[in-house]
Every structure is written in C-alpha cells, then in structure tokens.
Amino acid sequence: MILFKLDLLLIEHRNKIDPDRFFLFGKNALYHYLFSKKGISLSEAKKICLHDTLIVLAEDVSAFQVPKDVISHLRKEFNFSVPDFKLVQDEKRKFQDSEWDFEPADRRLN
C-alpha cells in the first residue's frame, strides 16, 4: 500500500505540472517531487535509494488519501491485515529499489 500511495502521489504531482508527460515520466516525477517539494538537489534526488526516499516522503505518503472506491476494490483482491511488527526482522522492513517498478503505474494510472 505504501508503494501504491507513492505512485498515486507522484501521478497527482505530475498531472498538475506535466499532464502530457513530456518530461515528468517514470522516475523523473519522483526526482521533480523531491526537488520541488523537499528541497533536495536534482543530482542528490537521482542518487537516493527507495527506502531513503520513503523516509523523506513519509509524511506526504502517509497523508495521501486513496479514494474510497479504490480502497474498496483493493480490499476485494488483497488482504490488508497489519502484521505484528515485533515479529518482523529489521532487515525485512527495508524497501529495496527492486520492489518499486514505477512503469506500470506510469502507464496505467492517470
């Protein structure tokens, strides 16, 4: 759900600035968001790993509201039970760059 909310946040950001996707496609939307909203230089934004990006964007992602109809649809397909985090090893809590594929959202979500 965290990565889904990140996708939606970036799509909303991109659509406000570049709805035709001339330059804010793929990870460019993330770089622009980090640059324009968080004051991170473009060169640093390009170097940041996914997990660190989520740390920087924690408040933005947490505050992003997924539409209720989308949540209802997702609940039909996925189990959203919250695991007992005391049982999750620390190394399993870190998001790996390979876990986020921005291209499907970039193509399918508008």
C-alpha positions in Angstrom: 0.0 0.0 0.0 2.9 2.3 0.7 4.3 2.0 -2.8 0.8 2.3 -4.3 0.3 5.6 -2.4 3.7 6.7 -3.6 2.6 6.0 -7.2 -0.6 7.9 -6.8 1.1 10.8 -5.1 3.6 11.1 -7.9 0.9 10.8 -10.6 -1.1 13.6 -9.0 2.0 15.7 -8.8 2.9 15.0 -12.4 -0.6 15.7 -13.7 -0.6 19.1 -12.1 2.7 20.1 -13.8 3.1 18.0 -16.9 -0.2 16.2 -17.8 1.1 15.3 -21.2 4.2 13.6 -19.7 6.7 15.4 -21.9 9.3 15.4 -19.2 7.8 14.0 -15.9 7.6 10.4 -16.9 8.9 7.4 -14.9 11.3 8.4 -12.1 11.5 12.0 -13.3 8.3 12.7 -11.4 9.9 11.4 -8.2 13.1 13.5 -8.9 11.0 16.6 -9.5 8.9 16.0 -6.4 11.9 15.6 -4.2 13.5 18.7 -5.8 10.4 21.0 -5.8 8.7 19.9 -2.6 11.6 18.7 -0.4 14.4 20.9 -1.5 16.7 18.0 -2.5 19.0 18.9 -5.3 18.3 17.1 -8.6 21.7 15.3 -8.5 21.0 14.1 -5.0 17.5 13.0 -5.8 18.8 10.8 -8.6 21.1 9.1 -6.1 18.7 8.4 -3.3 17.5 4.8 -2.8 13.9 3.8 -2.5 13.9 3.3 1.3 15.5 6.7 1.9 13.0 8.3 -0.5 10.2 6.8 1.6 11.8 8.2 4.8 11.9 11.7 3.2 8.3 11.3 1.9 6.9 9.6 5.0 4.5 12.4 5.9 3.4 13.0 2.3 2.8 9.3 1.7 1.0 8.8 5.0 -1.2 11.8 4.5 -2.1 10.9 0.9 -5.8 9.7 0.8 -6.5 6.9 -1.6 -10.1 7.3 -2.9 -12.6 5.1 -1.0 -13.8 3.3 -4.1 -10.2 2.3 -4.9 -9.7 1.0 -1.4 -13.0 -1.0 -1.7 -11.8 -2.5 -4.9 -8.4 -3.4 -3.5 -9.9 -5.0 -0.4 -11.7 -7.4 -2.7 -8.4 -8.5 -4.2 -5.8 -8.2 -1.3 -5.5 -8.8 2.4 -4.6 -5.7 4.2 -4.1 -7.2 7.7 -1.3 -5.4 9.5 1.5 -7.8 10.6 2.8 -7.8 14.1 5.9 -5.7 13.5 7.6 -7.1 16.6 7.9 -10.3 14.7 9.3 -8.7 11.5 13.1 -8.7 11.4 14.7 -5.2 10.9 16.3 -6.2 7.6 12.9 -7.2 6.2 11.5 -3.7 6.9 13.7 -2.0 4.4 12.3 -1.4 1.0 14.7 -2.5 -1.8 14.9 -0.5 -5.0 13.8 -3.5 -7.0 10.5 -3.6 -5.1 9.2 -0.4 -6.9 8.5 -0.6 -10.6 7.2 2.8 -11.5 6.5 2.0 -15.1 3.1 0.1 -14.7 1.7 2.9 -12.7 3.1 5.5 -15.0 1.4 3.8 -18.0 -1.9 2.7 -16.3 -2.8 5.4 -13.7 -3.8 8.8 -14.9 
